[in-house]
Amino acid sequence: MLKTSRSNVVHVPRVCHFCVNAIDDIDYKDIRTIQRFMTSYAKIASRRRTGTCTKHQRKLAEAIKRARFLALVPFTLR
């Protein structure tokens, strides 16, 4: 169901990318997928913004941190 706010902006409910595609394990070497869930400043994007469920957000954060440690993705962009 689409909801409208006072400014007549339609809010579409987000669904978890990993649940929809039946992805159980998030691979830290899959840079393309990991970067999709990071901001332009290389920070981990919030669940609110990305629409991931709690379970997959935790796994995603762990994968991003592992990729940072191995220098596959940067810690920050400044």
Protein Blocks (a to p, Z undefined) as FASTA:
>chain_A
ZZddfkopacdddddfklmnopabdcfklmmlmmmmpcfkopacdfklnopafklmmmmm
mmmmmmmmnomacfbdZZ
